[in-house]
């Protein structure tokens, strides 16, 4: 769902429907995407650390 929303924002910005410059908007969208990837990695790391040593059957 987030990916869809980001795509919608990108499309609107590409059409010039915002007061931000396109360069600024592109940077912001790229940064949000990077943070989402980092957040997912951190969740996986946290899950691993919380379950370290447990054996699933």
The 8 nearest C-alpha neighbors of each residue, nearest first, counted from 0:
[[1, 3, 2, 4, 5, 6, 7, 35],
 [0, 2, 4, 3, 5, 6, 35, 32],
 [3, 1, 5, 0, 4, 6, 32, 7],
 [4, 2, 6, 0, 1, 5, 7, 8],
 [3, 5, 1, 7, 6, 2, 8, 0],
 [4, 6, 8, 2, 7, 3, 9, 1],
 [7, 5, 9, 3, 4, 8, 10, 2],
 [6, 8, 4, 10, 5, 9, 11, 3],
 [9, 7, 5, 11, 10, 6, 12, 4],
 [8, 10, 6, 12, 7, 11, 13, 5],
 [11, 9, 13, 7, 8, 12, 6, 14],
 [12, 10, 8, 14, 13, 9, 16, 7],
 [11, 13, 15, 9, 14, 10, 16, 17],
 [12, 14, 10, 15, 11, 9, 21, 16],
 [13, 15, 11, 12, 16, 10, 17, 9],
 [16, 14, 12, 13, 17, 11, 21, 18],
 [17, 15, 11, 12, 14, 18, 13, 19],
 [16, 18, 19, 15, 12, 11, 20, 14],
 [17, 19, 20, 16, 15, 21, 12, 24],
 [20, 18, 17, 24, 21, 23, 22, 12],
 [21, 19, 23, 22, 24, 18, 17, 15],
 [20, 22, 24, 23, 25, 19, 12, 13],
 [21, 23, 25, 20, 24, 26, 19, 27],
 [24, 22, 26, 20, 21, 25, 27, 19],
 [23, 25, 21, 27, 26, 22, 19, 28],
 [26, 24, 22, 28, 27, 23, 21, 29],
 [25, 27, 29, 23, 24, 28, 30, 22],
 [28, 26, 24, 30, 29, 25, 31, 23],
 [27, 29, 31, 25, 30, 26, 24, 32],
 [30, 28, 26, 32, 27, 31, 25, 33],
 [31, 29, 33, 27, 32, 28, 26, 34],
 [30, 32, 34, 28, 33, 29, 35, 27],
 [31, 33, 35, 29, 30, 34, 28, 36],
 [34, 32, 30, 36, 31, 35, 37, 29],
 [35, 33, 37, 31, 36, 32, 38, 30],
 [34, 36, 38, 32, 33, 37, 31, 39],
 [37, 35, 39, 33, 34, 38, 40, 32],
 [38, 36, 34, 40, 35, 39, 41, 33],
 [37, 39, 35, 41, 40, 36, 34, 42],
 [38, 40, 42, 36, 41, 37, 35, 43],
 [39, 41, 37, 43, 38, 42, 44, 36],
 [40, 42, 44, 38, 43, 39, 45, 37],
 [43, 41, 45, 39, 40, 44, 46, 38],
 [42, 44, 46, 40, 41, 45, 47, 39],
 [45, 43, 41, 47, 46, 42, 48, 40],
 [46, 44, 48, 42, 47, 43, 41, 49],
 [45, 47, 43, 49, 44, 48, 42, 50],
 [46, 48, 44, 50, 45, 49, 51, 43],
 [49, 47, 45, 51, 50, 46, 44, 43],
 [50, 48, 46, 47, 51, 45, 44, 52],
 [51, 49, 47, 48, 53, 46, 52, 45],
 [52, 50, 48, 53, 47, 49, 46, 54],
 [51, 53, 50, 54, 48, 49, 47, 55],
 [54, 52, 51, 50, 55, 49, 47, 56],
 [53, 55, 52, 56, 51, 50, 47, 49],
 [54, 56, 53, 50, 52, 51, 47, 49],
 [55, 54, 53, 52, 50, 51, 47, 49]]
